[in-house]
Amino acid sequence: MEECEGYGDYNMEIFNFKTVMLMIGFLMIIAGCYCMIRTYHMLKIIIGIEVAMKAVTLFLILAGYVNGHIGLAQAYVVTAIVLEVVSAVVFAGVTIGLYKKYGNMDIRNLTKLKG
């Protein structure tokens, strides 16, 4: 069988490494956003934020790989990981305070907190 001219390697170019990583990153961002939007449980929202931030980390490394500046991308990733950990700790602290005060982790109770 002969292949059509100009279409021989087209199918293999669609699923190269960069494209697969982009698709995985977008799926992770969609999953993280869905996790944040769909629930009122604070712990599940924190997990959704973490999944979306891991996708951002993946995009930073992929951008460094594509541009040939992997060292610079790694420096940005370290910064992003530090920011991610700090935000997770702050959210976890708020979640613990919410649970101690109301006995659940429903974000609708955040409007009742004072001080």
N, C-alpha and C positions, 0 to 999 in steps of 0.2 A: 504494500500500500504506500502511496506517496502522500506526503503531507502538503498542505497548501503552502504556497510560497509566502514567506514572511510570517507564518504562524508556527513554525517548528518549535522554537524555544519559548514561546509566549507563556505557555502554561507553567513552566518551571520558574519564570521570572516573577510570577505573581506571588509565589510562596517562598521567597528568599528570607534570609535571617531577619533583615530589617523590617520587612512587612509583617512577619509573624510576631515580632516583638511589639510593633505598633498595635496590632490587633489585640494582643494580650493586655497591653497597657490600657487601651480603650475599654476592654471588657472589665478590667479591674476598677477603672474609674466609674463605669456604669454600675457595677456591683456595689461599690462603696457609696455612691449617691443613692442607690435604691435602698441600701441598708439605713442610711441616714433619714431618708424621706418617709419610709414606710412605717416606722415605729415611734413610740413615745418613750421607750425604755432607754435610759441614759447610757447604760453599758453597751447596748447594741449600736448606739450612735457613735460612741467612742471607737468601736471596732470598725464601723464604716469609714470613719475619718482615717484610721490607720491603713485600711486597705487602699483608699484613694491616695494617701501619701506614698505608699509603696509603689503605686503606679507612676507617680511623679518622679520617684527615685529611678525607676526603670527608664523613664523618658530622658532623664538627665544623663544616665550612663549611655543610652543609645545615641543621644546627640553628640556626646564626646567621641563615641566610636565612629560615627559617620564623619565627623569633622577632623578626626585624627588627633584630638586634644583630650585623650582619655585621662591624663593627669589632672587637668583643670576640672573635668567632669567629676572626678573622684573627690576633689576638694569641695565642690558644690554639694555632692551627695553627703559628705560628712556634716556639712552645715545643715542640710535638710533633715538628717537623722537627729541631730541635736535639737532642732526646733520641734520635730515630731515628738520626741521624748518629753520635752518640756510641756508641750500642749497636752500630751496624754496624762502627765502627772497632775497638771492643774485641773483638767476635766475629771480625773479620778478623785481628786480632793473635793471638788464640788459635788460629785456623785456620793461620796461617803457622807458629807454633811447633809445632803438631801435625804439619804437613807436613814441617818440618825434622827432627823427631825420628823419625817413623815412615814417612815417604815416601808417606803417603796422608792423606786427610781424613775418615777414618771416625771417627764420634763414639764408637764403642765403645772407642777407644784413649784417650779422655779419662780413664778411670778408672785408667789406668796412669801418668799424669803425677804427678810429685811436686814440691813446692816451687813 
